[in-house]
Amino acid sequence: MTGRDVTMERTAHLPSWLLVFVRVALGASFLFSDHGTGSPDELAGFLDFAQHHAFGWYAHFLQAVVIPHAALFGTLVLWGELYVGIALVVGLTTRLAAVVALFLLTNYLCAKGRMPWQPGIDPSDILLALIVLATAAGRYLGLDRFLHDRFPRVPIW
């Protein structure tokens, strides 16, 4: 039995609709988020906010790396959010999308200077991303089901 089969066995007691709901809700959160539209004005406003609220070490990272390359990072955030949103809604490469979501959400928390246990949308999205990562959520009403059947050893579905 492969590791992926163990995941299906572990989550067999969960209703499949619940995993689909978690996956699609997180995907929709990214598709309809206000994190980034690629607009230079929006990014400049967020970076200005982040410089004043981010953790000290993260503010230094923003100053040294992100701000000098703001257009590139804005594009990367936009494409990252689109990928996560679409991949989770259709159930394609859901585990990889969950990892990208965790990376983005962790960066948002650091930029806001917030801890994961403080109330807000980012901590709840982190919890949803961890659920998607730990389960076979993409194999329930998702394209990952067909990909897993064809390529069972690939861990991203």
N, C-alpha and C positions, 0 to 999 in steps of 0.2 A: 504494500500500500504506500503510495507516494505522500509527501507532505500536503499536497493539495487535496488529496482524498480525505486526509485526516481533518482538514479544515471543513470540508463539507459535512463530515460526520459530526464534528463538534457543534456545528450550527444547525444540524438537522432538527433540533427541538425548537428552534426559533421559527416563527411564521415567516414564510418567504416574502410576503407582502411587506413585513416590517423592514427587512433588509432593502427591498426595493424602495420603500419610502425614504429610508435614511439616505440611500445613495442619490436618489433623485432630488431630495430636499437640499442636500449639500451642493449638488450640481447646479440647481436653480439659484442657490445663494451666490454662487460664483458668477453665473450668467447675468444676474440682475444686481450685482454688487455695486457699491459706489467706490470701490477701491481704486479703480482706474479705468479711464475711457481713452487713454492715450493723449488727452488734451494737455498741451504744455502748461496752460494756466492752472489746471487742476493739479498736475504734478508739482508745480512750483509752490502752490498753496500747501499741499501735503508735506513737502520737504521743509517748508518754513515752519509748519506746525511741529514736525518731527525734530527739528533742530532744538526746539525749546522743551520738548516733552520726552524725548527718547532717553534711554539709559545712556550714561556717559560714554561707555565704550562704543555703543551703537551710533551715537551722535558723531564720534570721531570717524567711524567707518563711513557714515553718510557724507561728512565733510570731505574726506580724502578720496573716496571712491565713487559714490553715487552721484553727488552733485556735479562734479566735473563731466560726468557722462549721463546726465539726466535724461536725454532723449533716448539713449540706448536702454536704460533701465525702465523707462516708461513703456517702451515697446515690448520689452521682455515681460513686464508685469501684465500688460494687456494680453499678449499671446498666451502667457501662462494661465491667466484666469479663463480665457476662452477655451483652452485645451481642457482644463479641469472641468469646467461647466459642461461642455459637450460630451467629454468622455464619460462623466458620471451619469448624465441623463440617459445616454444610450447604452451604458454598461460596457464600454470598450476600454481595455487596459485600466481597469478600475483601481488596482493596487498601485500602479505607477501614478495615476492621477491623484490618489490619496497621498502619496509621498510628496508630490508637487504641491498639493494643497497644504500639507503640514509645513512645508518650507515657506510658502507664501504667508500663511497665517502666523507663523512664528516671527517672521520679519515684521508683519504689521503690529504685533504685540510689542516687539522691541522698539519700533519706531514711535509707538504711542506711550512707551514707558509704563506698560501695564503688566501685571502678573497674571498668569493663566487662571487663577482662582478668583480674580475680580470679575464682577458681572459685565457682560457684554456679548456681542455676537461672535467675536473671534474665538473666545474660549469654548463656546458651544459648538462652533464649526470644527474646532480641533477635536473635540470629543467625537463628533460624527465622522471625521476623517480617520480617526483611530479605529472606529467600528468598521468602516469600509475596508481599511487596511487589514484588519484581523480576520475578516470573514470573506466568504466567497460571494459578496454582494453582486458582483457583475454577472455571475452565472445564473441569477434569477431574473428572468425577463430582460436579459442583456446580451449583447453580442459576445461577451466573454465566454458564454456557454459553448458556442460553436467553435471558438478559438481554442478553448481548453480541450474539447473533444479531438480537435485536429493536432494540437501541440500541447500535450498534457504536462510536459516538463518545464514549460515556460512559466516563471513565477508571477508575471505581471497580471495574470487573469486568474 
